[in-house]
């Protein structure tokens, strides 16, 4: 008996961006490891890579993530 049921059908209005196919999908058609989402609209899902890039830049520049003192430069 499986511990987790495979969810093959998404809820209406759930949109995902598939990293493997580089396309927007309604409902989770591809495995979770290959997608971003859910998003409320197809347009938001289409922007998934831009959103991820923007968030990564924010996190890289967040001072809470850089708690090591900088080494002095000579």
mmCIF file of the N, C-alpha and C atoms, coordinates in Angstrom:
data_MODEL
# 
_entry.id   MODEL 
# 
loop_
_atom_site.group_PDB 
_atom_site.id 
_atom_site.type_symbol 
_atom_site.label_atom_id 
_atom_site.label_alt_id 
_atom_site.label_comp_id 
_atom_site.label_asym_id 
_atom_site.label_entity_id 
_atom_site.label_seq_id 
_atom_site.pdbx_PDB_ins_code 
_atom_site.Cartn_x 
_atom_site.Cartn_y 
_atom_site.Cartn_z 
_atom_site.occupancy 
_atom_site.B_iso_or_equiv 
_atom_site.pdbx_formal_charge 
_atom_site.auth_seq_id 
_atom_site.auth_comp_id 
_atom_site.auth_asym_id 
_atom_site.auth_atom_id 
_atom_site.pdbx_PDB_model_num 
ATOM 1   N N  . UNK A 1 1  ? 0.843  -1.175 0.000   1.00 0.00 ? 1  UNK A N  1 
ATOM 2   C CA . UNK A 1 1  ? 0.000  0.000  0.000   1.00 0.00 ? 1  UNK A CA 1 
ATOM 3   C C  . UNK A 1 1  ? 0.891  1.242  0.000   1.00 0.00 ? 1  UNK A C  1 
ATOM 4   N N  . UNK A 1 2  ? 0.596  2.170  -0.857  1.00 0.00 ? 2  UNK A N  1 
ATOM 5   C CA . UNK A 1 2  ? 1.372  3.396  -0.969  1.00 0.00 ? 2  UNK A CA 1 
ATOM 6   C C  . UNK A 1 2  ? 1.046  4.342  0.179   1.00 0.00 ? 2  UNK A C  1 
ATOM 7   N N  . UNK A 1 3  ? 2.072  5.019  0.662   1.00 0.00 ? 3  UNK A N  1 
ATOM 8   C CA . UNK A 1 3  ? 1.868  5.994  1.728   1.00 0.00 ? 3  UNK A CA 1 
ATOM 9   C C  . UNK A 1 3  ? 1.218  7.268  1.216   1.00 0.00 ? 3  UNK A C  1 
ATOM 10  N N  . UNK A 1 4  ? 1.549  7.615  -0.011  1.00 0.00 ? 4  UNK A N  1 
ATOM 11  C CA . UNK A 1 4  ? 1.024  8.843  -0.589  1.00 0.00 ? 4  UNK A CA 1 
ATOM 12  C C  . UNK A 1 4  ? 0.288  8.513  -1.880  1.00 0.00 ? 4  UNK A C  1 
ATOM 13  N N  . UNK A 1 5  ? -0.861 9.109  -2.043  1.00 0.00 ? 5  UNK A N  1 
ATOM 14  C CA . UNK A 1 5  ? -1.598 8.913  -3.285  1.00 0.00 ? 5  UNK A CA 1 
ATOM 15  C C  . UNK A 1 5  ? -1.015 9.834  -4.341  1.00 0.00 ? 5  UNK A C  1 
ATOM 16  N N  . UNK A 1 6  ? -0.871 9.330  -5.527  1.00 0.00 ? 6  UNK A N  1 
ATOM 17  C CA . UNK A 1 6  ? -0.409 10.150 -6.639  1.00 0.00 ? 6  UNK A CA 1 
ATOM 18  C C  . UNK A 1 6  ? -1.563 11.038 -7.082  1.00 0.00 ? 6  UNK A C  1 
ATOM 19  N N  . UNK A 1 7  ? -1.325 12.329 -7.029  1.00 0.00 ? 7  UNK A N  1 
ATOM 20  C CA . UNK A 1 7  ? -2.360 13.280 -7.427  1.00 0.00 ? 7  UNK A CA 1 
ATOM 21  C C  . UNK A 1 7  ? -2.235 13.513 -8.922  1.00 0.00 ? 7  UNK A C  1 
ATOM 22  N N  . UNK A 1 8  ? -3.193 13.021 -9.651  1.00 0.00 ? 8  UNK A N  1 
ATOM 23  C CA . UNK A 1 8  ? -3.109 13.124 -11.104 1.00 0.00 ? 8  UNK A CA 1 
ATOM 24  C C  . UNK A 1 8  ? -3.938 14.271 -11.661 1.00 0.00 ? 8  UNK A C  1 
ATOM 25  N N  . UNK A 1 9  ? -4.916 14.738 -10.899 1.00 0.00 ? 9  UNK A N  1 
ATOM 26  C CA . UNK A 1 9  ? -5.783 15.795 -11.387 1.00 0.00 ? 9  UNK A CA 1 
ATOM 27  C C  . UNK A 1 9  ? -5.680 16.981 -10.445 1.00 0.00 ? 9  UNK A C  1 
ATOM 28  N N  . UNK A 1 10 ? -5.411 18.145 -10.994 1.00 0.00 ? 10 UNK A N  1 
ATOM 29  C CA . UNK A 1 10 ? -5.320 19.345 -10.179 1.00 0.00 ? 10 UNK A CA 1 
ATOM 30  C C  . UNK A 1 10 ? -6.683 19.962 -9.958  1.00 0.00 ? 10 UNK A C  1 
ATOM 31  N N  . UNK A 1 11 ? -6.701 20.918 -9.063  1.00 0.00 ? 11 UNK A N  1 
ATOM 32  C CA . UNK A 1 11 ? -7.923 21.663 -8.833  1.00 0.00 ? 11 UNK A CA 1 
ATOM 33  C C  . UNK A 1 11 ? -8.120 22.643 -9.986  1.00 0.00 ? 11 UNK A C  1 
ATOM 34  N N  . UNK A 1 12 ? -9.333 22.904 -10.375 1.00 0.00 ? 12 UNK A N  1 
ATOM 35  C CA . UNK A 1 12 ? -9.556 23.901 -11.427 1.00 0.00 ? 12 UNK A CA 1 
ATOM 36  C C  . UNK A 1 12 ? -8.967 25.242 -11.005 1.00 0.00 ? 12 UNK A C  1 
ATOM 37  N N  . UNK A 1 13 ? -8.245 25.846 -11.908 1.00 0.00 ? 13 UNK A N  1 
ATOM 38  C CA . UNK A 1 13 ? -7.640 27.137 -11.626 1.00 0.00 ? 13 UNK A CA 1 
ATOM 39  C C  . UNK A 1 13 ? -6.249 27.074 -11.048 1.00 0.00 ? 13 UNK A C  1 
ATOM 40  N N  . UNK A 1 14 ? -5.689 25.886 -10.857 1.00 0.00 ? 14 UNK A N  1 
ATOM 41  C CA . UNK A 1 14 ? -4.296 25.759 -10.412 1.00 0.00 ? 14 UNK A CA 1 
ATOM 42  C C  . UNK A 1 14 ? -3.414 25.670 -11.644 1.00 0.00 ? 14 UNK A C  1 
ATOM 43  N N  . UNK A 1 15 ? -2.445 26.541 -11.720 1.00 0.00 ? 15 UNK A N  1 
ATOM 44  C CA . UNK A 1 15 ? -1.550 26.579 -12.868 1.00 0.00 ? 15 UNK A CA 1 
ATOM 45  C C  . UNK A 1 15 ? -0.123 26.337 -12.410 1.00 0.00 ? 15 UNK A C  1 
ATOM 46  N N  . UNK A 1 16 ? 0.622  25.600 -13.203 1.00 0.00 ? 16 UNK A N  1 
ATOM 47  C CA . UNK A 1 16 ? 2.003  25.241 -12.886 1.00 0.00 ? 16 UNK A CA 1 
ATOM 48  C C  . UNK A 1 16 ? 2.888  25.558 -14.075 1.00 0.00 ? 16 UNK A C  1 
ATOM 49  N N  . UNK A 1 17 ? 4.175  25.755 -13.785 1.00 0.00 ? 17 UNK A N  1 
ATOM 50  C CA . UNK A 1 17 ? 5.161  25.895 -14.854 1.00 0.00 ? 17 UNK A CA 1 
ATOM 51  C C  . UNK A 1 17 ? 6.024  24.649 -14.812 1.00 0.00 ? 17 UNK A C  1 
ATOM 52  N N  . UNK A 1 18 ? 6.034  23.878 -15.889 1.00 0.00 ? 18 UNK A N  1 
ATOM 53  C CA . UNK A 1 18 ? 6.813  22.648 -15.980 1.00 0.00 ? 18 UNK A CA 1 
ATOM 54  C C  . UNK A 1 18 ? 8.223  22.993 -16.423 1.00 0.00 ? 18 UNK A C  1 
ATOM 55  N N  . UNK A 1 19 ? 9.198  22.634 -15.597 1.00 0.00 ? 19 UNK A N  1 
ATOM 56  C CA . UNK A 1 19 ? 10.604 22.917 -15.903 1.00 0.00 ? 19 UNK A CA 1 
ATOM 57  C C  . UNK A 1 19 ? 11.129 22.020 -17.015 1.00 0.00 ? 19 UNK A C  1 
ATOM 58  N N  . UNK A 1 20 ? 10.609 20.827 -17.107 1.00 0.00 ? 20 UNK A N  1 
ATOM 59  C CA . UNK A 1 20 ? 11.074 19.888 -18.131 1.00 0.00 ? 20 UNK A CA 1 
ATOM 60  C C  . UNK A 1 20 ? 10.570 20.285 -19.514 1.00 0.00 ? 20 UNK A C  1 
ATOM 61  N N  . UNK A 1 21 ? 9.288  20.611 -19.608 1.00 0.00 ? 21 UNK A N  1 
ATOM 62  C CA . UNK A 1 21 ? 8.691  20.943 -20.903 1.00 0.00 ? 21 UNK A CA 1 
ATOM 63  C C  . UNK A 1 21 ? 8.723  22.439 -21.209 1.00 0.00 ? 21 UNK A C  1 
ATOM 64  N N  . UNK A 1 22 ? 9.086  23.233 -20.178 1.00 0.00 ? 22 UNK A N  1 
ATOM 65  C CA . UNK A 1 22 ? 9.121  24.699 -20.311 1.00 0.00 ? 22 UNK A CA 1 
ATOM 66  C C  . UNK A 1 22 ? 7.795  25.236 -20.829 1.00 0.00 ? 22 UNK A C  1 
ATOM 67  N N  . UNK A 1 23 ? 6.730  24.795 -20.142 1.00 0.00 ? 23 UNK A N  1 
ATOM 68  C CA . UNK A 1 23 ? 5.395  25.227 -20.550 1.00 0.00 ? 23 UNK A CA 1 
ATOM 69  C C  . UNK A 1 23 ? 4.482  25.325 -19.335 1.00 0.00 ? 23 UNK A C  1 
ATOM 70  N N  . UNK A 1 24 ? 3.384  26.027 -19.514 1.00 0.00 ? 24 UNK A N  1 
ATOM 71  C CA . UNK A 1 24 ? 2.370  26.192 -18.478 1.00 0.00 ? 24 UNK A CA 1 
ATOM 72  C C  . UNK A 1 24 ? 1.388  25.030 -18.565 1.00 0.00 ? 24 UNK A C  1 
ATOM 73  N N  . UNK A 1 25 ? 1.023  24.492 -17.407 1.00 0.00 ? 25 UNK A N  1 
ATOM 74  C CA . UNK A 1 25 ? 0.076  23.380 -17.352 1.00 0.00 ? 25 UNK A CA 1 
ATOM 75  C C  . UNK A 1 25 ? -1.016 23.711 -16.349 1.00 0.00 ? 25 UNK A C  1 
ATOM 76  N N  . UNK A 1 26 ? -2.234 23.307 -16.652 1.00 0.00 ? 26 UNK A N  1 
ATOM 77  C CA . UNK A 1 26 ? -3.300 23.429 -15.658 1.00 0.00 ? 26 UNK A CA 1 
ATOM 78  C C  . UNK A 1 26 ? -3.360 22.121 -14.897 1.00 0.00 ? 26 UNK A C  1 
ATOM 79  N N  . UNK A 1 27 ? -3.238 22.216 -13.599 1.00 0.00 ? 27 UNK A N  1 
ATOM 80  C CA . UNK A 1 27 ? -3.188 21.014 -12.772 1.00 0.00 ? 27 UNK A CA 1 
ATOM 81  C C  . UNK A 1 27 ? -1.806 20.396 -12.839 1.00 0.00 ? 27 UNK A C  1 
ATOM 82  N N  . UNK A 1 28 ? -1.465 19.587 -11.859 1.00 0.00 ? 28 UNK A N  1 
ATOM 83  C CA . UNK A 1 28 ? -0.133 18.988 -11.858 1.00 0.00 ? 28 UNK A CA 1 
ATOM 84  C C  . UNK A 1 28 ? -0.038 17.812 -12.820 1.00 0.00 ? 28 UNK A C  1 
ATOM 85  N N  . UNK A 1 29 ? 0.390  18.071 -14.025 1.00 0.00 ? 29 UNK A N  1 
ATOM 86  C CA . UNK A 1 29 ? 0.538  17.007 -15.010 1.00 0.00 ? 29 UNK A CA 1 
ATOM 87  C C  . UNK A 1 29 ? 1.881  16.303 -14.869 1.00 0.00 ? 29 UNK A C  1 
ATOM 88  N N  . UNK A 1 30 ? 2.908  17.034 -14.467 1.00 0.00 ? 30 UNK A N  1 
ATOM 89  C CA . UNK A 1 30 ? 4.248  16.475 -14.332 1.00 0.00 ? 30 UNK A CA 1 
ATOM 90  C C  . UNK A 1 30 ? 4.598  16.330 -12.846 1.00 0.00 ? 30 UNK A C  1 
ATOM 91  N N  . UNK A 1 31 ? 5.623  15.528 -12.531 1.00 0.00 ? 31 UNK A N  1 
ATOM 92  C CA . UNK A 1 31 ? 6.009  15.327 -11.135 1.00 0.00 ? 31 UNK A CA 1 
ATOM 93  C C  . UNK A 1 31 ? 6.395  16.646 -10.454 1.00 0.00 ? 31 UNK A C  1 
ATOM 94  N N  . UNK A 1 32 ? 6.212  16.697 -9.143  1.00 0.00 ? 32 UNK A N  1 
ATOM 95  C CA . UNK A 1 32 ? 6.499  17.888 -8.370  1.00 0.00 ? 32 UNK A CA 1 
ATOM 96  C C  . UNK A 1 32 ? 7.926  18.371 -8.511  1.00 0.00 ? 32 UNK A C  1 
ATOM 97  N N  . UNK A 1 33 ? 8.871  17.465 -8.712  1.00 0.00 ? 33 UNK A N  1 
ATOM 98  C CA . UNK A 1 33 ? 10.278 17.860 -8.848  1.00 0.00 ? 33 UNK A CA 1 
ATOM 99  C C  . UNK A 1 33 ? 10.533 18.641 -10.133 1.00 0.00 ? 33 UNK A C  1 
ATOM 100 N N  . UNK A 1 34 ? 9.599  18.593 -11.066 1.00 0.00 ? 34 UNK A N  1 
ATOM 101 C CA . UNK A 1 34 ? 9.770  19.233 -12.367 1.00 0.00 ? 34 UNK A CA 1 
ATOM 102 C C  . UNK A 1 34 ? 8.885  20.457 -12.574 1.00 0.00 ? 34 UNK A C  1 
ATOM 103 N N  . UNK A 1 35 ? 8.311  20.994 -11.483 1.00 0.00 ? 35 UNK A N  1 
ATOM 104 C CA . UNK A 1 35 ? 7.387  22.109 -11.711 1.00 0.00 ? 35 UNK A CA 1 
ATOM 105 C C  . UNK A 1 35 ? 7.454  23.144 -10.593 1.00 0.00 ? 35 UNK A C  1 
ATOM 106 N N  . UNK A 1 36 ? 7.036  24.354 -10.929 1.00 0.00 ? 36 UNK A N  1 
ATOM 107 C CA . UNK A 1 36 ? 6.822  25.444 -9.980  1.00 0.00 ? 36 UNK A CA 1 
ATOM 108 C C  . UNK A 1 36 ? 5.325  25.675 -9.908  1.00 0.00 ? 36 UNK A C  1 
ATOM 109 N N  . UNK A 1 37 ? 4.834  26.003 -8.734  1.00 0.00 ? 37 UNK A N  1 
ATOM 110 C CA . UNK A 1 37 ? 3.435  26.344 -8.612  1.00 0.00 ? 37 UNK A CA 1 
ATOM 111 C C  . UNK A 1 37 ? 2.838  25.751 -7.365  1.00 0.00 ? 37 UNK A C  1 
ATOM 112 N N  . UNK A 1 38 ? 1.565  25.922 -7.154  1.00 0.00 ? 38 UNK A N  1 
ATOM 113 C CA . UNK A 1 38 ? 0.568  26.424 -8.095  1.00 0.00 ? 38 UNK A CA 1 
ATOM 114 C C  . UNK A 1 38 ? 0.517  27.954 -8.138  1.00 0.00 ? 38 UNK A C  1 
ATOM 115 N N  . UNK A 1 39 ? 0.058  28.456 -9.253  1.00 0.00 ? 39 UNK A N  1 
ATOM 116 C CA . UNK A 1 39 ? -0.173 29.879 -9.468  1.00 0.00 ? 39 UNK A CA 1 
ATOM 117 C C  . UNK A 1 39 ? -1.651 30.083 -9.751  1.00 0.00 ? 39 UNK A C  1 
ATOM 118 N N  . UNK A 1 40 ? -2.117 31.295 -9.515  1.00 0.00 ? 40 UNK A N  1 
ATOM 119 C CA . UNK A 1 40 ? -3.545 31.599 -9.681  1.00 0.00 ? 40 UNK A CA 1 
ATOM 120 C C  . UNK A 1 40 ? -3.947 31.770 -11.143 1.00 0.00 ? 40 UNK A C  1 
ATOM 121 N N  . UNK A 1 41 ? -3.006 32.206 -11.984 1.00 0.00 ? 41 UNK A N  1 
ATOM 122 C CA . UNK A 1 41 ? -3.334 32.455 -13.388 1.00 0.00 ? 41 UNK A CA 1 
ATOM 123 C C  . UNK A 1 41 ? -2.258 31.853 -14.288 1.00 0.00 ? 41 UNK A C  1 
ATOM 124 N N  . UNK A 1 42 ? -2.596 31.609 -15.550 1.00 0.00 ? 42 UNK A N  1 
ATOM 125 C CA . UNK A 1 42 ? -1.585 31.121 -16.492 1.00 0.00 ? 42 UNK A CA 1 
ATOM 126 C C  . UNK A 1 42 ? -0.446 32.143 -16.669 1.00 0.00 ? 42 UNK A C  1 
ATOM 127 N N  . UNK A 1 43 ? -0.768 33.430 -16.601 1.00 0.00 ? 43 UNK A N  1 
ATOM 128 C CA . UNK A 1 43 ? 0.255  34.460 -16.746 1.00 0.00 ? 43 UNK A CA 1 
ATOM 129 C C  . UNK A 1 43 ? 1.283  34.421 -15.629 1.00 0.00 ? 43 UNK A C  1 
ATOM 130 N N  . UNK A 1 44 ? 0.815  34.190 -14.401 1.00 0.00 ? 44 UNK A N  1 
ATOM 131 C CA . UNK A 1 44 ? 1.738  34.065 -13.278 1.00 0.00 ? 44 UNK A CA 1 
ATOM 132 C C  . UNK A 1 44 ? 2.625  32.840 -13.457 1.00 0.00 ? 44 UNK A C  1 
ATOM 133 N N  . UNK A 1 45 ? 2.040  31.740 -13.918 1.00 0.00 ? 45 UNK A N  1 
ATOM 134 C CA . UNK A 1 45 ? 2.822  30.525 -14.149 1.00 0.00 ? 45 UNK A CA 1 
ATOM 135 C C  . UNK A 1 45 ? 3.857  30.757 -15.247 1.00 0.00 ? 45 UNK A C  1 
ATOM 136 N N  . UNK A 1 46 ? 3.499  31.500 -16.277 1.00 0.00 ? 46 UNK A N  1 
ATOM 137 C CA . UNK A 1 46 ? 4.426  31.781 -17.377 1.00 0.00 ? 46 UNK A CA 1 
ATOM 138 C C  . UNK A 1 46 ? 5.632  32.587 -16.881 1.00 0.00 ? 46 UNK A C  1 
ATOM 139 N N  . UNK A 1 47 ? 5.413  33.431 -15.866 1.00 0.00 ? 47 UNK A N  1 
ATOM 140 C CA . UNK A 1 47 ? 6.484  34.253 -15.299 1.00 0.00 ? 47 UNK A CA 1 
ATOM 141 C C  . UNK A 1 47 ? 7.272  33.526 -14.208 1.00 0.00 ? 47 UNK A C  1 
ATOM 142 N N  . UNK A 1 48 ? 7.056  32.241 -14.010 1.00 0.00 ? 48 UNK A N  1 
ATOM 143 C CA . UNK A 1 48 ? 7.653  31.501 -12.890 1.00 0.00 ? 48 UNK A CA 1 
ATOM 144 C C  . UNK A 1 48 ? 9.176  31.622 -12.848 1.00 0.00 ? 48 UNK A C  1 
ATOM 145 N N  . UNK A 1 49 ? 9.831  31.520 -13.965 1.00 0.00 ? 49 UNK A N  1 
ATOM 146 C CA . UNK A 1 49 ? 11.297 31.597 -13.979 1.00 0.00 ? 49 UNK A CA 1 
ATOM 147 C C  . UNK A 1 49 ? 11.771 33.000 -13.608 1.00 0.00 ? 49 UNK A C  1 
ATOM 148 N N  . UNK A 1 50 ? 11.072 34.030 -14.074 1.00 0.00 ? 50 UNK A N  1 
ATOM 149 C CA . UNK A 1 50 ? 11.418 35.406 -13.699 1.00 0.00 ? 50 UNK A CA 1 
ATOM 150 C C  . UNK A 1 50 ? 11.205 35.619 -12.204 1.00 0.00 ? 50 UNK A C  1 
ATOM 151 N N  . UNK A 1 51 ? 10.089 35.114 -11.686 1.00 0.00 ? 51 UNK A N  1 
ATOM 152 C CA . UNK A 1 51 ? 9.800  35.242 -10.266 1.00 0.00 ? 51 UNK A CA 1 
ATOM 153 C C  . UNK A 1 51 ? 10.872 34.553 -9.433  1.00 0.00 ? 51 UNK A C  1 
ATOM 154 N N  . UNK A 1 52 ? 11.279 33.352 -9.838  1.00 0.00 ? 52 UNK A N  1 
ATOM 155 C CA . UNK A 1 52 ? 12.322 32.613 -9.118  1.00 0.00 ? 52 UNK A CA 1 
ATOM 156 C C  . UNK A 1 52 ? 13.644 33.381 -9.156  1.00 0.00 ? 52 UNK A C  1 
ATOM 157 N N  . UNK A 1 53 ? 13.978 33.939 -10.300 1.00 0.00 ? 53 UNK A N  1 
ATOM 158 C CA . UNK A 1 53 ? 15.217 34.712 -10.444 1.00 0.00 ? 53 UNK A CA 1 
ATOM 159 C C  . UNK A 1 53 ? 15.199 35.935 -9.519  1.00 0.00 ? 53 UNK A C  1 
ATOM 160 N N  . UNK A 1 54 ? 14.068 36.637 -9.492  1.00 0.00 ? 54 UNK A N  1 
ATOM 161 C CA . UNK A 1 54 ? 13.934 37.817 -8.625  1.00 0.00 ? 54 UNK A CA 1 
ATOM 162 C C  . UNK A 1 54 ? 14.049 37.429 -7.147  1.00 0.00 ? 54 UNK A C  1 
ATOM 163 N N  . UNK A 1 55 ? 13.396 36.353 -6.759  1.00 0.00 ? 55 UNK A N  1 
ATOM 164 C CA . UNK A 1 55 ? 13.464 35.916 -5.355  1.00 0.00 ? 55 UNK A CA 1 
ATOM 165 C C  . UNK A 1 55 ? 14.868 35.472 -4.978  1.00 0.00 ? 55 UNK A C  1 
ATOM 166 N N  . UNK A 1 56 ? 15.551 34.787 -5.878  1.00 0.00 ? 56 UNK A N  1 
ATOM 167 C CA . UNK A 1 56 ? 16.921 34.374 -5.593  1.00 0.00 ? 56 UNK A CA 1 
ATOM 168 C C  . UNK A 1 56 ? 17.819 35.581 -5.358  1.00 0.00 ? 56 UNK A C  1 
ATOM 169 N N  . UNK A 1 57 ? 17.660 36.623 -6.167  1.00 0.00 ? 57 UNK A N  1 
ATOM 170 C CA . UNK A 1 57 ? 18.451 37.841 -5.972  1.00 0.00 ? 57 UNK A CA 1 
ATOM 171 C C  . UNK A 1 57 ? 18.140 38.482 -4.623  1.00 0.00 ? 57 UNK A C  1 
ATOM 172 N N  . UNK A 1 58 ? 16.865 38.521 -4.251  1.00 0.00 ? 58 UNK A N  1 
ATOM 173 C CA . UNK A 1 58 ? 16.491 39.076 -2.951  1.00 0.00 ? 58 UNK A CA 1 
ATOM 174 C C  . UNK A 1 58 ? 17.137 38.285 -1.822  1.00 0.00 ? 58 UNK A C  1 
ATOM 175 N N  . UNK A 1 59 ? 17.084 36.969 -1.906  1.00 0.00 ? 59 UNK A N  1 
ATOM 176 C CA . UNK A 1 59 ? 17.641 36.129 -0.845  1.00 0.00 ? 59 UNK A CA 1 
ATOM 177 C C  . UNK A 1 59 ? 19.162 36.236 -0.802  1.00 0.00 ? 59 UNK A C  1 
ATOM 178 N N  . UNK A 1 60 ? 19.814 36.307 -1.949  1.00 0.00 ? 60 UNK A N  1 
ATOM 179 C CA . UNK A 1 60 ? 21.270 36.436 -1.972  1.00 0.00 ? 60 UNK A CA 1 
ATOM 180 C C  . UNK A 1 60 ? 21.729 37.740 -1.342  1.00 0.00 ? 60 UNK A C  1 
ATOM 181 N N  . UNK A 1 61 ? 20.898 38.771 -1.428  1.00 0.00 ? 61 UNK A N  1 
ATOM 182 C CA . UNK A 1 61 ? 21.254 40.072 -0.879  1.00 0.00 ? 61 UNK A CA 1 
ATOM 183 C C  . UNK A 1 61 ? 20.656 40.323 0.498   1.00 0.00 ? 61 UNK A C  1 
ATOM 184 N N  . UNK A 1 62 ? 19.996 39.343 1.077   1.00 0.00 ? 62 UNK A N  1 
ATOM 185 C CA . UNK A 1 62 ? 19.390 39.488 2.395   1.00 0.00 ? 62 UNK A CA 1 
ATOM 186 C C  . UNK A 1 62 ? 20.485 39.372 3.460   1.00 0.00 ? 62 UNK A C  1 
ATOM 187 N N  . UNK A 1 63 ? 20.655 40.398 4.289   1.00 0.00 ? 63 UNK A N  1 
ATOM 188 C CA . UNK A 1 63 ? 21.724 40.347 5.296   1.00 0.00 ? 63 UNK A CA 1 
ATOM 189 C C  . UNK A 1 63 ? 21.542 39.224 6.314   1.00 0.00 ? 63 UNK A C  1 
ATOM 190 N N  . UNK A 1 64 ? 20.332 38.727 6.515   1.00 0.00 ? 64 UNK A N  1 
ATOM 191 C CA . UNK A 1 64 ? 20.120 37.619 7.456   1.00 0.00 ? 64 UNK A CA 1 
ATOM 192 C C  . UNK A 1 64 ? 20.815 36.337 6.988   1.00 0.00 ? 64 UNK A C  1 
ATOM 193 N N  . UNK A 1 65 ? 21.046 36.222 5.693   1.00 0.00 ? 65 UNK A N  1 
ATOM 194 C CA . UNK A 1 65 ? 21.704 35.023 5.171   1.00 0.00 ? 65 UNK A CA 1 
ATOM 195 C C  . UNK A 1 65 ? 23.211 35.142 5.201   1.00 0.00 ? 65 UNK A C  1 
ATOM 196 N N  . UNK A 1 66 ? 23.713 36.324 5.483   1.00 0.00 ? 66 UNK A N  1 
ATOM 197 C CA . UNK A 1 66 ? 25.166 36.552 5.487   1.00 0.00 ? 66 UNK A CA 1 
ATOM 198 C C  . UNK A 1 66 ? 25.597 36.935 6.896   1.00 0.00 ? 66 UNK A C  1 
ATOM 199 N N  . UNK A 1 67 ? 25.564 35.966 7.810   1.00 0.00 ? 67 UNK A N  1 
ATOM 200 C CA . UNK A 1 67 ? 25.898 36.276 9.194   1.00 0.00 ? 67 UNK A CA 1 
ATOM 201 C C  . UNK A 1 67 ? 27.378 36.093 9.518   1.00 0.00 ? 67 UNK A C  1 
ATOM 202 N N  . UNK A 1 68 ? 28.163 35.605 8.563   1.00 0.00 ? 68 UNK A N  1 
ATOM 203 C CA . UNK A 1 68 ? 29.606 35.494 8.794   1.00 0.00 ? 68 UNK A CA 1 
ATOM 204 C C  . UNK A 1 68 ? 30.259 36.853 8.572   1.00 0.00 ? 68 UNK A C  1 
ATOM 205 N N  . UNK A 1 69 ? 31.174 37.236 9.457   1.00 0.00 ? 69 UNK A N  1 
ATOM 206 C CA . UNK A 1 69 ? 31.859 38.522 9.235   1.00 0.00 ? 69 UNK A CA 1 
ATOM 207 C C  . UNK A 1 69 ? 32.727 38.437 7.982   1.00 0.00 ? 69 UNK A C  1 
ATOM 208 N N  . UNK A 1 70 ? 32.760 39.534 7.288   1.00 0.00 ? 70 UNK A N  1 
ATOM 209 C CA . UNK A 1 70 ? 33.581 39.566 6.070   1.00 0.00 ? 70 UNK A CA 1 
ATOM 210 C C  . UNK A 1 70 ? 35.050 39.549 6.442   1.00 0.00 ? 70 UNK A C  1 
ATOM 211 N N  . UNK A 1 71 ? 35.825 38.835 5.634   1.00 0.00 ? 71 UNK A N  1 
ATOM 212 C CA . UNK A 1 71 ? 37.265 38.788 5.865   1.00 0.00 ? 71 UNK A CA 1 
ATOM 213 C C  . UNK A 1 71 ? 37.887 40.093 5.396   1.00 0.00 ? 71 UNK A C  1 
ATOM 214 N N  . UNK A 1 72 ? 38.849 40.610 6.177   1.00 0.00 ? 72 UNK A N  1 
ATOM 215 C CA . UNK A 1 72 ? 39.475 41.869 5.764   1.00 0.00 ? 72 UNK A CA 1 
ATOM 216 C C  . UNK A 1 72 ? 40.271 41.676 4.471   1.00 0.00 ? 72 UNK A C  1 
ATOM 217 N N  . UNK A 1 73 ? 40.183 42.650 3.626   1.00 0.00 ? 73 UNK A N  1 
ATOM 218 C CA . UNK A 1 73 ? 40.952 42.610 2.382   1.00 0.00 ? 73 UNK A CA 1 
ATOM 219 C C  . UNK A 1 73 ? 42.202 43.464 2.578   1.00 0.00 ? 73 UNK A C  1 
ATOM 220 N N  . UNK A 1 74 ? 43.280 43.006 2.029   1.00 0.00 ? 74 UNK A N  1 
ATOM 221 C CA . UNK A 1 74 ? 44.541 43.732 2.196   1.00 0.00 ? 74 UNK A CA 1 
ATOM 222 C C  . UNK A 1 74 ? 44.918 44.437 0.939   1.00 0.00 ? 74 UNK A C  1 
# 
